[in-house]
């Protein structure tokens, strides 16, 4: 969640208010990284926080959440990132796990 806040601050600093896709890309990176190293529940929670940061500080003003078509698309993008990255991480873990020999 600290990464989400840092990503939002950095995105706003480089002009995400005028180009919100910059912030969304930063949030996708945070969600994907979290999904790759933690459980799916943590990735879902991270996506929710990242959406709130994006909606409140980039799309909205003064941390007021916005519920617009653009914030809905951002929520959908982050949800898809959770699904795909968690699935990919699960697949990698199953491939890396040592297989037990049949006895």
Protein Blocks (a to p, Z undefined) as FASTA:
>chain_A
ZZmmmmmmmmmmnopmmmmmlmmmmmmmmmmmmmmmmcfklmmmmmmmmmmmmmmmmmmg
hhiacddfklmmmmmmmmmmmmmmmmmmmmmmmmmpccdddZZ
